[in-house]
């Protein structure tokens, strides 16, 4: 994405000692209380993009050594002197692709600080290393920074012909829309088609906008008007600040980059959650994240919203950093463990019940069931559902299910499943040994309780979840060692005796390992015709998606 490893700053605003972060991912979230320095820590990124620095700022930048830089500092046609041997073979080729940290004060004039690889320390005093540092290029060269400030608005504006530029506070947004719609040389569809479509994607189902127009108001200033399905044509100045924030985001993310044909965009968005309700926050943040990932852009979000933290804290392509004030000055840390996230959320006044749980829970009997169901969710969900974020497994432990309840009212004799998570699914083995066998009374009770509440309950059509294993998988796994199919209500341990008594014992000793071996052989096509599996999995996937819908 970019040859950027780290950034540390000092002698700038509240940063008297070095403080920083890195490396970058597509989405980078900086959280902290008001006045903790969230905006200030990102100012140097903007300075690097614009190649314009505060006079006193002291920057340590980690970047990657390119081959042409290493060859320039340690050429192949030089030998001897302070290097024992050929300069390229002995030193230069060992530096290519390695991390280097350089320092600059008030201008782009890098000097060597250190190598990331301790094995390269032996080269640090060579004169060529000093030369190498001076050849380091700004990793943000050629990028465009687009910023939205925490204090922002979209107002009616006097005409400014030909000007398409939006400030971080929103100044220029109305004229940008006006010029795009009214200028015959520009594509009005950027606003009235594509922009409108994405706007509705974020606003739905709360608001539906049928059209966007631009008109002069009674003061002869240009004003944006929205055709709202419910309220008719409404001036944007009469709308809430949350809607204006969404419009500014779309202008920054899509419209301006399309007009300028700039594919290297770095976005700095401050506290977008202001005046947005939680559902719209989620829709907006998901939209932004998906777009920056698809366009290989870089996004910085400053926030103190638990919604934003919840959304990105489990994402492999997002960083979440916490910035706080300590006795020794500002401190920034990457949140990559649950307890560190809990600590930060506590500092922000967020309770454990507000966050740090998946959006739905699937109750199952034990860990081998988790292996099968996780694989099936991957197959039937198309890889879109993530354990720990969209759903989480919890174990009820076989006969212990008798102590659980799905009743809404609290009963001290039972553990209420809904108090753990109100988005609740339950998967149970029927334990039936024949077609006419009745399902146990406790399973029937809790099934009825959860069905009445509209939860998802799946009681297996066969004896246990293992009875859903396709017979083709058994034949593939055991080749000619097995001559018949697993019966619907047959105990799999007895069935595996057909292979060998050792195989049956192996299953009993380690059901989880056996499940992992079987899961590797499962496909959507070989499971679709097994009893009710496809219908149940499609229903479970739909339910999880419903629970995760903003």
N, C-alpha and C positions, 0 to 999 in steps of 0.2 A: 504493500500500500504506500508506504513512505519510509525513507531511511531515517527514522526518528526513534531513538532509544530512551532518552530521558531529557527532562528540563528542570533545572533548579535555579532559583533567583534569590538575590538579596539586594539590599540598599534600594528598595522600591516600596513605597507606601509603608504598610505594616510589616514588611518582611526585612528584618534587620539581619537575620541569619539565613543561610541557605534553606530553601524549602521548595519541593517540586514533586514531579510525578513522571510516569512513563513505564513501559512503552504505550503507544496509542492503539486503540481499536476503533472500529467505525463509530461507535457511540461511547462517549466518555462522560460520566455523570459526576459532578462535584456537589456534594451536599454539605450543609453546615448552617449554623444559626445566622441570623442577620448580623452584618458587620464582622463576619469571621474572615473575610478576604476572598470570598468565592469569585467575585468579578476580577479582583486585582491579580489573582494567580493566573488568570487567562490573558491578561493584557500583553505579556511578553510573546504569546503565540501570535497575537495580532501584529505586534512589532516585527516579528520575524517574517510574517506574510508580506507586510508593507515595506520591510527592510528600512524601518525608521525607528530609532531607539531613544528612550529616555537617556539623558546625558549621564546619569549616575548609576543606572541599573547594571548589576553584575550578574551575568548569565553563564551557567554551566550547561552545555548542550552535548548530549550523547547522540552520535550518528554513526554511520557505517562507512568504512573505507572502501572506495571503489578501485578497480584494477588500474585505471589510468592515473589515479592519484598516487597509488603505491609505486607505479613505474616511474612517475615523474620524480618522486623523492629518492627512489633507490633504483636507478636505471640499470639495465642489463649490460650496458657497455662500460660499466665502471667496476673495478676490483681494487681491493687493498685499502690502505689508509686505516680509518677507524673501524672498518668492517673487514674481518678476516675472511676474505674470499669475494666472490662475485656479489655485488650489492643486491641484485634482484633475487638471485637464487638463495642467498643467505638470509636476507631480511624481507625484501619487498613482497615476494610471493606468499610469505607467512602472514602478511597483514591483510590481504584481500578478503573482504567480507566480514572482517572483525570490527568490533565496536571500539570507538575512540571518544574520549570526552575532551572537549575544548572549552576555553573560557573567552569571553569577550565583555568589555566594559564600555557601554555607551555607543558602540558601533560594531559593525560586522568586521572584526579584525581578530580572528580566532588564534589562540595560542594553546599549546599542548598542556593537558592536565594529567591524563592517565589513559591506559588501555583497560578495557573491560576484562580481557583474558589475562590472568596473572602470569601465564607462561610467556607473555610478550613483554613483561616488565624489564627483561634483560636488554631490550632495545631502547628504553625510554631516554637514555642520555645521548643517543646518537644525534648528530646535527640534522640528519635527514628526517628525523621525527619532527623536529621543529618546523622544517620546511613542509612536511606532510600536513601538519595542522593548519598552516596558512592556506593550503589548497582545498580545505574542506568547504563544501558548498552548502548554502542555506537549503535545508531539506524542504522548506516551504516555498522555494522560488517557483514562480509561475502559478501559485495558487491564488484564489480569490477568497477573501474573508467576507462573510455576510452575517451581520449581527442584529439581534433583536434585544433591546434593553428591557429591564424590569419595569421601567416607567415608559409606557408607550400609548399611542392613541392614533386613530385615523380621523382626520378632520376635513371639512370642506376646504378647498384651496383655490386661490386665484390661478388663472391660467398661466402655465409656464411651458410654451410650445416646445416640443421635441425633447423635453427632459424626462428621462426614465431612470430615476435614482431614488432609492428609499433609504432614509437614515435609520439608525438603530431605534430611535424613538417613534418612527412611523411617518415622519415628515416626508412628503413626496409620494406617498402611496396613492393618494387620490389622483394626482397628476399622472402617475405612471399608468394607472388603469385608464384614465381619460385618453392619454396619448395612444395607448395600444388599441383601444376601441375605435377612436376617431381617425387615426392616421391610416390612410388607404394603403400605405406602403408596408404596414405591419399586419400581422395575422391576428385579427380580432378573436379568432377561435381559441387563442391561448387563454383568453379570459372567459368568453361566453360559451365555450364548449368544454375544454379540458379542465380549466380552473373550476368551473361550475360543477363538473362531475366529481372532482376530488373533494370539493367543499361539501357536497351532499354526502359523500362517503363518510366524512368525519362527523357531520351534524346529525345524520339519521340515527335514530328515529325521532329525535327531539324537534328538529326543524327540517322542512323541505323547501329548498329554494328553486323556483322555476326559471328565473332569469336574473341577469345582472345588467343594469344600464347605468349610464352616466348622464347627468343633467345639471344645468345651472340652477342654483337655488335663488330665492328672492334677493339675496345679496350679490348675485352675479358670480358667485364662486362655484366651482365644479363640486358636485357631490355624487357619491356612489349610492345607487338605489338597488334594493333587493326585492324581487317579486316572491313574497312568502305565500305559500299555499293557504295558510290559515289567516294571515292578516293583510294580504294584498301587497301593494308596493309600499316599501318602508325605507326611509332614508337611513343610511348606515349610522349617521350621527345620533339617531334615536335608538340605536341598538346597544346591547350590553358590550362591555369591554372584552368578554370572553370570545364573542363572535369576531371582534376586531383582531384579537390575537390569532385566531385560526386563519383569517385572511392574510395577515402579515406573514405568517409561517408559509402559506402557499405561495405568496409572492416571492419570498426569499428562496424557498426550496426548488420551485419549478419555473415560475414565469421569468424571473430575471436571468437565471442560468441559461434558459432556452433562448432568450433574446440575445444574450452576450456570447452564446455558443462556447461557454466555459465549462469544461468537464472536471476541473480540479477545484472543488469548492470546499471550504472549511466554514462550518456554521457554528456560531456562538449564540445560543439562545438562553436568556436569563429568566428564570422563574415563570415559565409559561403557564404554570398551574394557577396563577392569580386569576380569580373570578371564573374558573372553569370547574364544573361539578365533576365528581370522580369518574363517571362513565365517559364523559367527553374527554377528560384527561387521558384515559386509557386508549380511546380511539385515536386521539391526536398523536400520542407518543408512539403507538404501534405504527401508525402511518409514517411518521418521521423516520423511525428506526428502519423500517423496511425500505424506504426510499434511499436513505444514505448508504445502506448496505448494497442495494442494487446498482447504485451509481458510483460505488467505491469512493464516496465522500467521507469527510470526517466531521463529526458532530460533538460539540461540547454543550452540555446542559448544566446549568446551575439550578439548584432546587433545595427546598426543605419539605418537599411533598412525600408522604409515605407511599402514595400511589406510584410515583415515578420510581422510588427505590424498589418497591415490590416488583414492578414490571421488569426492571433491568438487572436486579441482583442475581438472578439465576441464569443470565444469558451469557453464553461463551464468547459472544462477539461484542460484549459491552464491558467497560470498566466502571466501577463505582468507587469514588474516592471520598473520603471524609476529611474536611478541613476544620480544625478547631484551634482555639487560642489556649495556650498553656503558659505557665510561669516563664518558660524559656522562649516564648514567642510562638508564632503559628506552627502547627504540625499537621501534615497531611499523611494519610495512610490509605492503602488500597483495602477495600473490604472484600475479603475472599473467604471468610469463615462466618458461620452463623452467629457465633457469640460476638464477634466484632460488629456485625450488623446490629445485633440486639443492643449493644452498648451505645452505638451511635443513635439508634432510634429512640432509646431512652433519653438521650441528651436533647433530642428534638421534641420530646413530650409525647411520643407515640407509644401506645400500650401494646402489649404482646397480642391482645385480641384483635388489634387493628391490622396486623400484617404478619409476615413470616410464616404463613401457612399457604399450602397449595389451594387453588380455587375449588377443588372438590376432593373427596376422599372415597376410595374404593375399599370397602371392608372385605377381607378374604380370610380363609382359614389359616394359611401358613405360607412360608417363603417359596415353596415349589409352585404354588398357585400364582404367585407374583411373576415368576419366570415365564409361565405360559401366557398369562394375561398381558404382560408388558410386550411380548413378541406379537400377540394378536392385535393389540392396540396400534403397534407400529405398522402392521400389515393393513388393517382396515381403516386406520386413520391417515394413511398416506405419509407417515412420518411427521405429521404436523403437531402431534400431542407430545408434550415433554413431561416426564415424571419429575415431580418436585415443584412443578410450576402449574401445569394445567390440572394435574391430578397427583394424588399421593396414596400409596397403599398403607393400610393398617390391618393388623392381624387380630382376629377375635378368638382364635385358639380353639377350634373344634367345639367340644362340649361346653366351653365357657360362654358360648352364644346364649345359653339359657339365662345369663345374667344381664343381657343387653335388652334395650327396648327402643322402639322408634316412636313412642308416644310423645306428643307435643308437651303434655303436662308432665311435670316432674314427679317421679315416683322414687322414693329413697331406696326401694328394693331392687332397682335396676340401674344400670349405667346407660344414660341416654346417648345414643349415637349422634343425635343432632347437636348436642352440646359440644362435640368435637369439631364438627363442620356441618352446616345446614345443607350443603350440597353433598348428598350421601348416596352411594351405590353399594349394594351388597351382593356378593357372589357366593353361593352355598352349594356344596355337594348334596345331591338328593339322598345319597346313601341307600338308595333302593336296591334290593337284591333281585327283584323281579318286577314285572309290569304292575302287578296287583298290590305291591307293597306300598303302604301309606307313608307319606313324609311325616317326620317327627313333629309333635305338637309345638315345641318351641320354635322350630323353623317355620311352621305354618303361622304361628302367632306373629313373629316379627315380620314375615313376608306381608301379612295383611296390614300391619301397622304402617309399614313403609309405602306400600301401594296406595293406601288411603291418602298419604301425604304427597303423592306424585313423584316419589323417589324411584330409583331404578333397582329392581330386584331380579336376580337371575338364579334360579334353582336348576342345576344341571339336568339335562334330559336323560342322561345316563347315570350310572352309579356315582362316579367321581369325575373331576375335570379331566383326569387321564383317559377317560373313555371317549373323549373328543379327539384323541390322537388318531389321525387318518390311518387306515390300514395300509395304505401305500407307503407311509413313513416307516411302519414296522417292517414291511417287506424290504424297503430300501436299507434300513439299518441292519437287519439280520440276514439279508439275502435269502438263501435257501434254508436257513436254520429254522424257519417257522412256516407252518403249512396251512394255518387257518387265520381267521380274523378275530379280533377282540370283541367279545360279546358286549351288548349295550349295558348289561347289569353285572358283568363279570368283574371279579377282583383282578386287577392287573398283575398282582403277585402270582396268582395261579396261572394266568396267561403266560407270563414270562418263564414259567417252568418248561414250556414248550421249547424254549431256547436252551436253558440249562438251569439247574438249581442255583448255580453260582450267580447267574444273571438276576434271578429273582431276589437273592440275598443282597446283591449290589444295589438294586432298587430300594430295598427296605433300609439299607444302611445310609444311603445318601440320595434322598429324593430330589434335592436341589440340583445336584450334579447331573442326575438322570434327566431332569427337566431341561437343563441347559443343553444337553446333547440332543434332545428331541427338538427343542425350539429352533436349533440351527437348521433343521430339515423342514420346518413348517413354511408354507407359502399360502398366499391367499387362494390360489387355484386348488390346492390339495385339501383345503379346509372348508371350502364353501358348501360342499354337499353333505357335511357331517351333521346329522340331526338338525338342531336349531341354532348351530353355532353362528352362521353368517347373520341370521336375523338378530340374534342377541348382541353380537359385536357391533353391527351397524347401529342398533339402538343405543348401546353404551357410548359409542363414539359421538353420536348426535347429542346425547345428554351431556357429555363432558363439554362439547363445543357450546351448547346452550349455556351451561354454567359459567363458561369463560367468556361469553359474549359480553362486550361492554354495554 
